[in-house]
Amino acid sequence: MNRIGLTAISAAFLIGAVGSAMAAGTTSASGNSAPATMMQHRADRYRDTAGDRYTQALNLLEAKGYTGIENFAAKGQGFTAYAWHNGKRVAVSVDPTTGQIQSGT
């Protein structure tokens, strides 16, 4: 095969690959891409609300300066744990709904 023929085939392949990539990123009439919409639907459908509460409670503790959080467990509407705060190990109880943290020794 000559050099011109090989160049023409390479260019055609490249144009086809770019066209396919552009078509994959097309959007629907609403402006959302179909794959992203489907993934968001799956995320909403399988959302772990209990896990969200755990994460919120842990984030509250960390935001208030608690470190070394151990024995983190659900109790009633909130969570209990042991953590370090201001150089002391304390027992804490957290309610992620209200944002309240109660600590003791």
Biopython code that builds the backbone (N, CA, C, O; Angstrom):
import numpy as np
from Bio.PDB.StructureBuilder import StructureBuilder

atoms = [
    (1, "MET", "N", (0.861, -1.169, 0.000)),
    (1, "MET", "CA", (0.000, 0.000, 0.000)),
    (1, "MET", "C", (0.903, 1.226, 0.000)),
    (1, "MET", "O", (1.943, 1.257, 0.659)),
    (2, "ASN", "N", (0.494, 2.201, -0.730)),
    (2, "ASN", "CA", (1.346, 3.389, -0.800)),
    (2, "ASN", "C", (1.060, 4.336, 0.347)),
    (2, "ASN", "O", (0.091, 4.184, 1.091)),
    (3, "ARG", "N", (1.928, 5.306, 0.461)),
    (3, "ARG", "CA", (1.865, 6.247, 1.571)),
    (3, "ARG", "C", (0.575, 7.070, 1.558)),
    (3, "ARG", "O", (0.019, 7.328, 2.625)),
    (4, "ILE", "N", (0.094, 7.479, 0.426)),
    (4, "ILE", "CA", (-1.139, 8.282, 0.327)),
    (4, "ILE", "C", (-2.335, 7.458, 0.782)),
    (4, "ILE", "O", (-3.201, 7.973, 1.489)),
    (5, "GLY", "N", (-2.400, 6.197, 0.392)),
    (5, "GLY", "CA", (-3.501, 5.329, 0.793)),
    (5, "GLY", "C", (-3.525, 5.102, 2.298)),
    (5, "GLY", "O", (-4.587, 5.119, 2.921)),
    (6, "LEU", "N", (-2.351, 4.891, 2.875)),
    (6, "LEU", "CA", (-2.251, 4.687, 4.313)),
    (6, "LEU", "C", (-2.669, 5.945, 5.072)),
    (6, "LEU", "O", (-3.351, 5.858, 6.093)),
    (7, "THR", "N", (-2.266, 7.104, 4.580)),
    (7, "THR", "CA", (-2.650, 8.376, 5.199)),
    (7, "THR", "C", (-4.156, 8.577, 5.128)),
    (7, "THR", "O", (-4.768, 9.031, 6.094)),
    (8, "ALA", "N", (-4.756, 8.242, 3.993)),
    (8, "ALA", "CA", (-6.207, 8.401, 3.824)),
    (8, "ALA", "C", (-6.963, 7.493, 4.784)),
    (8, "ALA", "O", (-7.963, 7.906, 5.371)),
    (9, "ILE", "N", (-6.495, 6.263, 4.948)),
    (9, "ILE", "CA", (-7.162, 5.328, 5.868)),
    (9, "ILE", "C", (-7.016, 5.811, 7.305)),
    (9, "ILE", "O", (-7.973, 5.747, 8.076)),
    (10, "SER", "N", (-5.841, 6.290, 7.673)),
    (10, "SER", "CA", (-5.624, 6.806, 9.031)),
    (10, "SER", "C", (-6.519, 7.999, 9.307)),
    (10, "SER", "O", (-7.095, 8.099, 10.391)),
    (11, "ALA", "N", (-6.649, 8.910, 8.340)),
    (11, "ALA", "CA", (-7.492, 10.090, 8.519)),
    (11, "ALA", "C", (-8.956, 9.695, 8.666)),
    (11, "ALA", "O", (-9.671, 10.267, 9.489)),
    (12, "ALA", "N", (-9.408, 8.727, 7.878)),
    (12, "ALA", "CA", (-10.800, 8.282, 7.959)),
    (12, "ALA", "C", (-11.075, 7.652, 9.321)),
    (12, "ALA", "O", (-12.132, 7.876, 9.911)),
    (13, "PHE", "N", (-10.135, 6.874, 9.812)),
    (13, "PHE", "CA", (-10.292, 6.250, 11.121)),
    (13, "PHE", "C", (-10.364, 7.305, 12.218)),
    (13, "PHE", "O", (-11.203, 7.219, 13.115)),
    (14, "LEU", "N", (-9.489, 8.294, 12.144)),
    (14, "LEU", "CA", (-9.462, 9.369, 13.131)),
    (14, "LEU", "C", (-10.760, 10.161, 13.124)),
    (14, "LEU", "O", (-11.301, 10.470, 14.185)),
    (15, "ILE", "N", (-11.263, 10.491, 11.949)),
    (15, "ILE", "CA", (-12.528, 11.238, 11.841)),
    (15, "ILE", "C", (-13.677, 10.416, 12.419)),
    (15, "ILE", "O", (-14.547, 10.961, 13.098)),
    (16, "GLY", "N", (-13.686, 9.114, 12.155)),
    (16, "GLY", "CA", (-14.739, 8.252, 12.698)),
    (16, "GLY", "C", (-14.684, 8.168, 14.211)),
    (16, "GLY", "O", (-15.720, 8.160, 14.876)),
    (17, "ALA", "N", (-13.479, 8.105, 14.757)),
    (17, "ALA", "CA", (-13.332, 8.028, 16.216)),
    (17, "ALA", "C", (-13.780, 9.321, 16.877)),
    (17, "ALA", "O", (-14.453, 9.288, 17.907)),
    (18, "VAL", "N", (-13.414, 10.461, 16.298)),
    (18, "VAL", "CA", (-13.823, 11.753, 16.865)),
    (18, "VAL", "C", (-15.333, 11.915, 16.777)),
    (18, "VAL", "O", (-15.960, 12.404, 17.717)),
    (19, "GLY", "N", (-15.922, 11.510, 15.657)),
    (19, "GLY", "CA", (-17.380, 11.606, 15.502)),
    (19, "GLY", "C", (-18.115, 10.755, 16.525)),
    (19, "GLY", "O", (-19.129, 11.179, 17.080)),
    (20, "SER", "N", (-17.602, 9.552, 16.774)),
    (20, "SER", "CA", (-18.225, 8.674, 17.766)),
    (20, "SER", "C", (-18.142, 9.279, 19.158)),
    (20, "SER", "O", (-19.105, 9.221, 19.922)),
    (21, "ALA", "N", (-17.009, 9.852, 19.486)),
    (21, "ALA", "CA", (-16.834, 10.465, 20.802)),
    (21, "ALA", "C", (-17.769, 11.652, 20.971)),
    (21, "ALA", "O", (-18.333, 11.849, 22.048)),
    (22, "MET", "N", (-17.939, 12.441, 19.924)),
    (22, "MET", "CA", (-18.850, 13.592, 20.008)),
    (22, "MET", "C", (-20.287, 13.139, 20.137)),
    (22, "MET", "O", (-21.057, 13.754, 20.875)),
    (23, "ALA", "N", (-20.677, 12.068, 19.434)),
    (23, "ALA", "CA", (-22.047, 11.571, 19.512)),
    (23, "ALA", "C", (-22.347, 11.026, 20.900)),
    (23, "ALA", "O", (-23.473, 11.150, 21.381)),
    (24, "ALA", "N", (-21.362, 10.427, 21.547)),
    (24, "ALA", "CA", (-21.573, 9.883, 22.890)),
    (24, "ALA", "C", (-21.860, 10.981, 23.899)),
    (24, "ALA", "O", (-22.504, 10.725, 24.916)),
    (25, "GLY", "N", (-21.405, 12.177, 23.645)),
    (25, "GLY", "CA", (-21.617, 13.275, 24.580)),
    (25, "GLY", "C", (-22.813, 14.144, 24.247)),
    (25, "GLY", "O", (-22.909, 15.262, 24.753)),
    (26, "THR", "N", (-23.733, 13.670, 23.411)),
    (26, "THR", "CA", (-24.893, 14.485, 23.046)),
    (26, "THR", "C", (-25.833, 14.639, 24.218)),
    (26, "THR", "O", (-25.827, 13.831, 25.147)),
    (27, "THR", "N", (-26.629, 15.665, 24.170)),
    (27, "THR", "CA", (-27.561, 15.931, 25.254)),
    (27, "THR", "C", (-28.988, 15.753, 24.774)),
    (27, "THR", "O", (-29.267, 15.786, 23.576)),
    (28, "SER", "N", (-29.877, 15.566, 25.718)),
    (28, "SER", "CA", (-31.291, 15.424, 25.399)),
    (28, "SER", "C", (-31.918, 16.801, 25.248)),
    (28, "SER", "O", (-31.240, 17.817, 25.403)),
    (29, "ALA", "N", (-33.221, 16.836, 24.943)),
    (29, "ALA", "CA", (-33.918, 18.106, 24.757)),
    (29, "ALA", "C", (-33.894, 18.956, 26.020)),
    (29, "ALA", "O", (-33.953, 20.184, 25.943)),
    (30, "SER", "N", (-33.809, 18.312, 27.186)),
    (30, "SER", "CA", (-33.782, 19.055, 28.451)),
    (30, "SER", "C", (-32.414, 19.626, 28.748)),
    (30, "SER", "O", (-32.250, 20.388, 29.701)),
    (31, "GLY", "N", (-31.416, 19.260, 27.932)),
    (31, "GLY", "CA", (-30.077, 19.778, 28.151)),
    (31, "GLY", "C", (-29.214, 18.862, 28.998)),
    (31, "GLY", "O", (-28.026, 19.133, 29.175)),
    (32, "ASN", "N", (-29.779, 17.784, 29.527)),
    (32, "ASN", "CA", (-29.013, 16.843, 30.341)),
    (32, "ASN", "C", (-28.513, 15.714, 29.468)),
    (32, "ASN", "O", (-29.203, 15.289, 28.542)),
    (33, "SER", "N", (-27.323, 15.226, 29.755)),
    (33, "SER", "CA", (-26.847, 14.070, 29.009)),
    (33, "SER", "C", (-27.531, 12.834, 29.575)),
    (33, "SER", "O", (-27.738, 12.730, 30.784)),
    (34, "ALA", "N", (-27.876, 11.913, 28.711)),
    (34, "ALA", "CA", (-28.612, 10.723, 29.126)),
    (34, "ALA", "C", (-27.861, 9.902, 30.164)),
    (34, "ALA", "O", (-28.470, 9.512, 31.161)),
    (35, "PRO", "N", (-26.556, 9.611, 29.988)),
    (35, "PRO", "CA", (-25.872, 8.808, 31.004)),
    (35, "PRO", "C", (-25.856, 9.479, 32.377)),
    (35, "PRO", "O", (-26.032, 8.805, 33.391)),
    (36, "ALA", "N", (-25.648, 10.791, 32.424)),
    (36, "ALA", "CA", (-25.613, 11.490, 33.710)),
    (36, "ALA", "C", (-26.971, 11.433, 34.385)),
    (36, "ALA", "O", (-27.051, 11.242, 35.598)),
    (37, "THR", "N", (-28.037, 11.595, 33.619)),
    (37, "THR", "CA", (-29.393, 11.539, 34.179)),
    (37, "THR", "C", (-29.679, 10.156, 34.744)),
    (37, "THR", "O", (-30.266, 10.030, 35.818)),
    (38, "MET", "N", (-29.270, 9.125, 34.028)),
    (38, "MET", "CA", (-29.504, 7.769, 34.493)),
    (38, "MET", "C", (-28.718, 7.511, 35.774)),
    (38, "MET", "O", (-29.242, 6.888, 36.697)),
    (39, "MET", "N", (-27.487, 7.969, 35.850)),
    (39, "MET", "CA", (-26.687, 7.760, 37.044)),
    (39, "MET", "C", (-27.277, 8.506, 38.241)),
    (39, "MET", "O", (-27.277, 7.978, 39.354)),
    (40, "GLN", "N", (-27.780, 9.726, 38.030)),
    (40, "GLN", "CA", (-28.397, 10.471, 39.125)),
    (40, "GLN", "C", (-29.638, 9.744, 39.615)),
    (40, "GLN", "O", (-29.888, 9.679, 40.819)),
    (41, "HIS", "N", (-30.415, 9.198, 38.691)),
    (41, "HIS", "CA", (-31.606, 8.435, 39.068)),
    (41, "HIS", "C", (-31.218, 7.254, 39.941)),
    (41, "HIS", "O", (-31.868, 6.986, 40.951)),
    (42, "ARG", "N", (-30.165, 6.548, 39.559)),
    (42, "ARG", "CA", (-29.716, 5.408, 40.366)),
    (42, "ARG", "C", (-29.223, 5.867, 41.727)),
    (42, "ARG", "O", (-29.493, 5.217, 42.737)),
    (43, "ALA", "N", (-28.507, 6.974, 41.762)),
    (43, "ALA", "CA", (-28.010, 7.482, 43.038)),
    (43, "ALA", "C", (-29.167, 7.850, 43.955)),
    (43, "ALA", "O", (-29.127, 7.551, 45.148)),
    (44, "ASP", "N", (-30.199, 8.496, 43.415)),
    (44, "ASP", "CA", (-31.355, 8.868, 44.227)),
    (44, "ASP", "C", (-32.117, 7.637, 44.690)),
    (44, "ASP", "O", (-32.581, 7.584, 45.830)),
    (45, "ARG", "N", (-32.249, 6.655, 43.820)),
    (45, "ARG", "CA", (-33.032, 5.470, 44.142)),
    (45, "ARG", "C", (-32.375, 4.629, 45.227)),
    (45, "ARG", "O", (-33.063, 4.064, 46.078)),
    (46, "TYR", "N", (-31.063, 4.543, 45.203)),
    (46, "TYR", "CA", (-30.356, 3.679, 46.139)),
    (46, "TYR", "C", (-29.637, 4.452, 47.240)),
    (46, "TYR", "O", (-28.682, 3.950, 47.833)),
    (47, "ARG", "N", (-30.086, 5.646, 47.507)),
    (47, "ARG", "CA", (-29.460, 6.467, 48.540)),
    (47, "ARG", "C", (-29.601, 5.786, 49.896)),
    (47, "ARG", "O", (-30.675, 5.301, 50.251)),
    (48, "ASP", "N", (-28.531, 5.757, 50.629)),
    (48, "ASP", "CA", (-28.485, 5.139, 51.958)),
    (48, "ASP", "C", (-28.715, 6.238, 52.993)),
    (48, "ASP", "O", (-27.764, 6.880, 53.437)),
    (49, "THR", "N", (-29.980, 6.458, 53.381)),
    (49, "THR", "CA", (-30.281, 7.555, 54.302)),
    (49, "THR", "C", (-29.693, 7.310, 55.684)),
    (49, "THR", "O", (-29.306, 8.261, 56.363)),
    (50, "ALA", "N", (-29.617, 6.052, 56.113)),
    (50, "ALA", "CA", (-28.990, 5.772, 57.411)),
    (50, "ALA", "C", (-27.511, 6.123, 57.336)),
    (50, "ALA", "O", (-26.964, 6.701, 58.276)),
    (51, "GLY", "N", (-26.866, 5.785, 56.239)),
    (51, "GLY", "CA", (-25.462, 6.122, 56.056)),
    (51, "GLY", "C", (-25.243, 7.622, 56.032)),
    (51, "GLY", "O", (-24.229, 8.112, 56.530)),
    (52, "ASP", "N", (-26.188, 8.357, 55.456)),
    (52, "ASP", "CA", (-26.094, 9.816, 55.428)),
    (52, "ASP", "C", (-26.095, 10.370, 56.848)),
    (52, "ASP", "O", (-25.344, 11.299, 57.144)),
    (53, "ARG", "N", (-26.918, 9.821, 57.727)),
    (53, "ARG", "CA", (-26.977, 10.285, 59.114)),
    (53, "ARG", "C", (-25.655, 9.997, 59.835)),
    (53, "ARG", "O", (-25.169, 10.825, 60.606)),
    (54, "TYR", "N", (-25.083, 8.829, 59.580)),
    (54, "TYR", "CA", (-23.773, 8.506, 60.161)),
    (54, "TYR", "C", (-22.744, 9.543, 59.714)),
    (54, "TYR", "O", (-21.982, 10.069, 60.526)),
    (55, "THR", "N", (-22.734, 9.826, 58.427)),
    (55, "THR", "CA", (-21.773, 10.782, 57.875)),
    (55, "THR", "C", (-21.988, 12.173, 58.454)),
    (55, "THR", "O", (-21.024, 12.860, 58.791)),
    (56, "GLN", "N", (-23.236, 12.592, 58.571)),
    (56, "GLN", "CA", (-23.533, 13.907, 59.144)),
    (56, "GLN", "C", (-23.042, 13.998, 60.581)),
    (56, "GLN", "O", (-22.467, 15.009, 60.985)),
    (57, "ALA", "N", (-23.270, 12.942, 61.349)),
    (57, "ALA", "CA", (-22.850, 12.939, 62.759)),
    (57, "ALA", "C", (-21.326, 12.998, 62.864)),
    (57, "ALA", "O", (-20.789, 13.755, 63.672)),
    (58, "LEU", "N", (-20.631, 12.205, 62.053)),
    (58, "LEU", "CA", (-19.166, 12.227, 62.076)),
    (58, "LEU", "C", (-18.628, 13.591, 61.642)),
    (58, "LEU", "O", (-17.667, 14.097, 62.223)),
    (59, "ASN", "N", (-19.246, 14.178, 60.628)),
    (59, "ASN", "CA", (-18.820, 15.503, 60.170)),
    (59, "ASN", "C", (-19.023, 16.561, 61.250)),
    (59, "ASN", "O", (-18.189, 17.454, 61.404)),
    (60, "LEU", "N", (-20.119, 16.472, 61.997)),
    (60, "LEU", "CA", (-20.355, 17.411, 63.098)),
    (60, "LEU", "C", (-19.253, 17.304, 64.147)),
    (60, "LEU", "O", (-18.726, 18.317, 64.607)),
    (61, "LEU", "N", (-18.909, 16.081, 64.520)),
    (61, "LEU", "CA", (-17.862, 15.884, 65.517)),
    (61, "LEU", "C", (-16.530, 16.463, 65.035)),
    (61, "LEU", "O", (-15.860, 17.184, 65.774)),
    (62, "GLU", "N", (-16.162, 16.154, 63.829)),
    (62, "GLU", "CA", (-14.893, 16.650, 63.304)),
    (62, "GLU", "C", (-14.891, 18.172, 63.184)),
    (62, "GLU", "O", (-13.874, 18.814, 63.447)),
    (63, "ALA", "N", (-16.013, 18.745, 62.792)),
    (63, "ALA", "CA", (-16.104, 20.211, 62.656)),
    (63, "ALA", "C", (-15.937, 20.908, 64.002)),
    (63, "ALA", "O", (-15.463, 22.043, 64.051)),
    (64, "LYS", "N", (-16.314, 20.254, 65.086)),
    (64, "LYS", "CA", (-16.192, 20.827, 66.429)),
    (64, "LYS", "C", (-14.880, 20.455, 67.106)),
    (64, "LYS", "O", (-14.689, 20.737, 68.289)),
    (65, "GLY", "N", (-13.974, 19.822, 66.360)),
    (65, "GLY", "CA", (-12.640, 19.556, 66.902)),
    (65, "GLY", "C", (-12.451, 18.210, 67.565)),
    (65, "GLY", "O", (-11.423, 17.990, 68.206)),
    (66, "TYR", "N", (-13.396, 17.306, 67.438)),
    (66, "TYR", "CA", (-13.246, 15.969, 68.012)),
    (66, "TYR", "C", (-12.404, 15.115, 67.073)),
    (66, "TYR", "O", (-12.610, 15.133, 65.859)),
    (67, "THR", "N", (-11.456, 14.368, 67.631)),
    (67, "THR", "CA", (-10.587, 13.498, 66.835)),
    (67, "THR", "C", (-10.543, 12.118, 67.460)),
    (67, "THR", "O", (-11.059, 11.916, 68.559)),
    (68, "GLY", "N", (-9.930, 11.162, 66.766)),
    (68, "GLY", "CA", (-9.773, 9.810, 67.310)),
    (68, "GLY", "C", (-11.101, 9.188, 67.699)),
    (68, "GLY", "O", (-11.213, 8.575, 68.760)),
    (69, "ILE", "N", (-12.096, 9.339, 66.860)),
    (69, "ILE", "CA", (-13.450, 8.857, 67.173)),
    (69, "ILE", "C", (-13.473, 7.330, 67.129)),
    (69, "ILE", "O", (-13.062, 6.717, 66.144)),
    (70, "GLU", "N", (-13.969, 6.718, 68.233)),
    (70, "GLU", "CA", (-14.020, 5.263, 68.367)),
    (70, "GLU", "C", (-15.386, 4.820, 68.860)),
    (70, "GLU", "O", (-16.148, 5.613, 69.413)),
    (71, "ASN", "N", (-15.685, 3.554, 68.654)),
    (71, "ASN", "CA", (-16.936, 2.940, 69.143)),
    (71, "ASN", "C", (-18.158, 3.747, 68.724)),
    (71, "ASN", "O", (-19.083, 3.927, 69.517)),
    (72, "PHE", "N", (-18.169, 4.221, 67.521)),
    (72, "PHE", "CA", (-19.269, 5.025, 66.984)),
    (72, "PHE", "C", (-20.456, 4.112, 66.713)),
    (72, "PHE", "O", (-20.345, 3.167, 65.932)),
    (73, "ALA", "N", (-21.596, 4.384, 67.354)),
    (73, "ALA", "CA", (-22.754, 3.506, 67.218)),
    (73, "ALA", "C", (-24.053, 4.303, 67.290)),
    (73, "ALA", "O", (-24.132, 5.338, 67.951)),
    (74, "ALA", "N", (-25.064, 3.795, 66.595)),
    (74, "ALA", "CA", (-26.386, 4.419, 66.630)),
    (74, "ALA", "C", (-27.039, 4.145, 67.976)),
    (74, "ALA", "O", (-26.946, 3.046, 68.522)),
    (75, "LYS", "N", (-27.707, 5.181, 68.500)),
    (75, "LYS", "CA", (-28.442, 5.027, 69.756)),
    (75, "LYS", "C", (-29.611, 5.991, 69.710)),
    (75, "LYS", "O", (-29.422, 7.207, 69.741)),
    (76, "GLY", "N", (-30.830, 5.448, 69.636)),
    (76, "GLY", "CA", (-32.022, 6.290, 69.538)),
    (76, "GLY", "C", (-32.001, 7.094, 68.243)),
    (76, "GLY", "O", (-31.768, 6.544, 67.167)),
    (77, "GLN", "N", (-32.245, 8.391, 68.354)),
    (77, "GLN", "CA", (-32.231, 9.278, 67.188)),
    (77, "GLN", "C", (-30.824, 9.732, 66.816)),
    (77, "GLN", "O", (-30.622, 10.327, 65.757)),
    (78, "GLY", "N", (-29.854, 9.455, 67.680)),
    (78, "GLY", "CA", (-28.502, 9.952, 67.453)),
    (78, "GLY", "C", (-27.464, 8.855, 67.477)),
    (78, "GLY", "O", (-27.746, 7.700, 67.158)),
    (79, "PHE", "N", (-26.263, 9.233, 67.859)),
    (79, "PHE", "CA", (-25.130, 8.324, 67.879)),
    (79, "PHE", "C", (-24.288, 8.588, 69.118)),
    (79, "PHE", "O", (-24.275, 9.699, 69.649)),
    (80, "THR", "N", (-23.593, 7.565, 69.566)),
    (80, "THR", "CA", (-22.663, 7.715, 70.686)),
    (80, "THR", "C", (-21.284, 7.278, 70.220)),
    (80, "THR", "O", (-21.143, 6.494, 69.281)),
    (81, "ALA", "N", (-20.274, 7.802, 70.897)),
    (81, "ALA", "CA", (-18.893, 7.450, 70.554)),
    (81, "ALA", "C", (-17.969, 7.909, 71.664)),
    (81, "ALA", "O", (-18.377, 8.614, 72.587)),
    (82, "TYR", "N", (-16.725, 7.498, 71.556)),
    (82, "TYR", "CA", (-15.646, 8.040, 72.379)),
    (82, "TYR", "C", (-14.739, 8.797, 71.430)),
    (82, "TYR", "O", (-14.477, 8.349, 70.313)),
    (83, "ALA", "N", (-14.259, 9.953, 71.882)),
    (83, "ALA", "CA", (-13.390, 10.763, 71.029)),
    (83, "ALA", "C", (-12.465, 11.612, 71.891)),
    (83, "ALA", "O", (-12.659, 11.744, 73.100)),
    (84, "TRP", "N", (-11.460, 12.180, 71.244)),
    (84, "TRP", "CA", (-10.540, 13.094, 71.912)),
    (84, "TRP", "C", (-10.965, 14.518, 71.594)),
    (84, "TRP", "O", (-11.234, 14.870, 70.446)),
    (85, "HIS", "N", (-11.017, 15.343, 72.671)),
    (85, "HIS", "CA", (-11.370, 16.757, 72.505)),
    (85, "HIS", "C", (-10.609, 17.566, 73.545)),
    (85, "HIS", "O", (-10.700, 17.293, 74.742)),
    (86, "ASN", "N", (-9.858, 18.562, 73.085)),
    (86, "ASN", "CA", (-9.051, 19.411, 73.973)),
    (86, "ASN", "C", (-8.128, 18.582, 74.874)),
    (86, "ASN", "O", (-7.961, 18.889, 76.055)),
    (87, "GLY", "N", (-7.534, 17.531, 74.303)),
    (87, "GLY", "CA", (-6.570, 16.723, 75.040)),
    (87, "GLY", "C", (-7.163, 15.703, 75.982)),
    (87, "GLY", "O", (-6.418, 15.047, 76.711)),
    (88, "LYS", "N", (-8.471, 15.543, 75.998)),
    (88, "LYS", "CA", (-9.118, 14.578, 76.895)),
    (88, "LYS", "C", (-9.957, 13.598, 76.084)),
    (88, "LYS", "O", (-10.538, 13.959, 75.060)),
    (89, "ARG", "N", (-10.010, 12.356, 76.554)),
    (89, "ARG", "CA", (-10.896, 11.368, 75.933)),
    (89, "ARG", "C", (-12.261, 11.504, 76.594)),
    (89, "ARG", "O", (-12.385, 11.421, 77.816)),
    (90, "VAL", "N", (-13.280, 11.712, 75.772)),
    (90, "VAL", "CA", (-14.627, 11.940, 76.297)),
    (90, "VAL", "C", (-15.638, 11.041, 75.594)),
    (90, "VAL", "O", (-15.432, 10.609, 74.459)),
    (91, "ALA", "N", (-16.727, 10.773, 76.292)),
    (91, "ALA", "CA", (-17.869, 10.097, 75.686)),
    (91, "ALA", "C", (-18.751, 11.185, 75.087)),
    (91, "ALA", "O", (-19.016, 12.202, 75.728)),
    (92, "VAL", "N", (-19.202, 10.967, 73.861)),
    (92, "VAL", "CA", (-20.044, 11.966, 73.206)),
    (92, "VAL", "C", (-21.315, 11.330, 72.696)),
    (92, "VAL", "O", (-21.377, 10.135, 72.407)),
    (93, "SER", "N", (-22.329, 12.177, 72.596)),
    (93, "SER", "CA", (-23.562, 11.789, 71.949)),
    (93, "SER", "C", (-23.918, 12.887, 70.966)),
    (93, "SER", "O", (-23.875, 14.074, 71.291)),
    (94, "VAL", "N", (-24.273, 12.465, 69.746)),
    (94, "VAL", "CA", (-24.490, 13.395, 68.641)),
    (94, "VAL", "C", (-25.863, 13.163, 68.038)),
    (94, "VAL", "O", (-26.271, 12.025, 67.808)),
    (95, "ASP", "N", (-26.567, 14.253, 67.787)),
    (95, "ASP", "CA", (-27.838, 14.178, 67.066)),
    (95, "ASP", "C", (-27.665, 14.956, 65.763)),
    (95, "ASP", "O", (-27.669, 16.187, 65.779)),
    (96, "PRO", "N", (-27.514, 14.254, 64.630)),
    (96, "PRO", "CA", (-27.278, 14.955, 63.373)),
    (96, "PRO", "C", (-28.475, 15.773, 62.898)),
    (96, "PRO", "O", (-28.311, 16.688, 62.091)),
    (97, "THR", "N", (-29.667, 15.459, 63.381)),
    (97, "THR", "CA", (-30.851, 16.213, 62.984)),
    (97, "THR", "C", (-30.831, 17.618, 63.573)),
    (97, "THR", "O", (-31.138, 18.590, 62.883)),
    (98, "THR", "N", (-30.471, 17.724, 64.848)),
    (98, "THR", "CA", (-30.446, 19.020, 65.524)),
    (98, "THR", "C", (-29.063, 19.661, 65.519)),
    (98, "THR", "O", (-28.929, 20.865, 65.735)),
    (99, "GLY", "N", (-28.033, 18.848, 65.270)),
    (99, "GLY", "CA", (-26.665, 19.347, 65.294)),
    (99, "GLY", "C", (-26.085, 19.452, 66.695)),
    (99, "GLY", "O", (-25.018, 20.037, 66.883)),
    (100, "GLN", "N", (-26.777, 18.891, 67.682)),
    (100, "GLN", "CA", (-26.309, 18.985, 69.063)),
    (100, "GLN", "C", (-25.299, 17.881, 69.380)),
    (100, "GLN", "O", (-25.442, 16.729, 68.971)),
    (101, "ILE", "N", (-24.268, 18.294, 70.132)),
    (101, "ILE", "CA", (-23.257, 17.350, 70.620)),
    (101, "ILE", "C", (-23.196, 17.521, 72.128)),
    (101, "ILE", "O", (-23.036, 18.631, 72.635)),
    (102, "GLN", "N", (-23.325, 16.405, 72.840)),
    (102, "GLN", "CA", (-23.173, 16.419, 74.301)),
    (102, "GLN", "C", (-21.970, 15.579, 74.636)),
    (102, "GLN", "O", (-21.822, 14.463, 74.138)),
    (103, "SER", "N", (-21.102, 16.115, 75.487)),
    (103, "SER", "CA", (-19.926, 15.344, 75.851)),
    (103, "SER", "C", (-19.792, 15.263, 77.356)),
    (103, "SER", "O", (-20.253, 16.136, 78.092)),
    (104, "GLY", "N", (-19.157, 14.207, 77.790)),
    (104, "GLY", "CA", (-18.882, 13.985, 79.206)),
    (104, "GLY", "C", (-17.586, 13.210, 79.302)),
    (104, "GLY", "O", (-16.953, 12.925, 78.286)),
    (105, "THR", "N", (-17.190, 12.871, 80.505)),
    (105, "THR", "CA", (-15.928, 12.116, 80.659)),
    (105, "THR", "C", (-16.183, 10.663, 80.870)),
    (105, "THR", "O", (-15.239, 9.886, 81.017)),
]
sb = StructureBuilder()
sb.init_structure("model")
sb.init_model(0)
sb.init_chain("A")
sb.init_seg("    ")
for serial, (resi, resn, name, xyz) in enumerate(atoms, 1):
    if name == "N":
        sb.init_residue(resn, " ", resi, " ")
    sb.init_atom(name, np.array(xyz, "f"), 0.0, 1.0, " ", f" {name:<3s}", serial, name[0])
structure = sb.get_structure()
